[in-house]
Amino acid sequence: MGNITGVTGIALFTIIFVDLGVSSLFLKKLSQQDEEGSTASLRLAVWTSLAAPPLTFAIAVLLGIELALIPFLMLCLWPALEKLIELPLAVRISQNSLGSASTLTVLRRLTPLVLQVLFMQSGVGATMAYCAALAIGALLVLAGHVGSLKGMWRRPRSAYGHTLHESIHLYISATASQSRELEVPIVAFAISPAAGALYAVGFRLARPMALIGSALAQMALADAATRGADAARGILRQAIAFAASGVALIILFSPLLPDVLAWLLGEEYRGAASVCIILLATATIAAATAPASAALQGLGHEKYVGRLAVLTQGVSLAALAVVGATFGLVLGAVTVLLSTVARLLLTVARLRSAVAT
């Protein structure tokens, strides 16, 4: 499992590294009905996704990760297929086909789970079943929806250099946001491996919020790029309401969390409750920030969003290491929460200013 996790982590890193922001730009160009720009960004999104598997393979080999060859190759391939699925998903979102987009989102999560159960019931080993289910599940979902891209590949396209220039700030923003994945190893290194284990519990419990934030951001980007300030005003109200109601629910149910953790993971994890509450609140606020940031990007404020993401995430990671090592895990988590709140407030302030002009 450690080797599987290691290869998966490397694969996710490489797919973020080579993305260059073109997947988000593809959604934006589709929403704006810019045929040349959408074709160029589509082509670049495909090429950059296909560059990820060999890069993942090379990094994992250099790091000496040991895993049987076929599961290893499947794990290297899987994130690229997952990234390619975002292209037909973007088409559905840009067409306001939210039912189809929701179905595709559910299928991309459910199909690998069903396949893994079927493989294991058929006597396939756990490692092979897990890796094959991820790769084959993503391939099946992609094959079933790639028809929505038919004809786009051959349309006129703008220059790749111009497309990359447009996407760079989207890339900076996305990469800075994804740097949150570094929090667990920073805690393990700066404080202790035991602290890293406790922090990882809260970080994984908060993962569904990240998925919600990502889905909301895609819809917000398309909506703001299409309808402008009118859409952004609605997104702004929804983001504030989502953050307030989400944090209120976490506070309401927080007394139950120690018992839930003890029941799920064992008594030794009861002490992670305080950190889990802070990280759940952080994830909720980040999920509310995501659509507000995407609305700003749809209105043409990509530079501001990118710079703010780099600043807040950089401060957050540095403060987590320093404060966590000096004053303990809980206060380290609080610094992450405060930086996330600051990003939300600054994003909301800029979005209010943008829709007022």
PyMOL commands that set and color helices and strands:
alter all, ss='L'
color gray80, all
select helices_A, chain A and resi 2-19+22-31+35-62+69-94+98-121+126-149+160-190+193-205+207-227+229-265+267-298+302-327+329-356
alter helices_A, ss='H'
color red, helices_A
deselect
rebuild
show_as cartoon
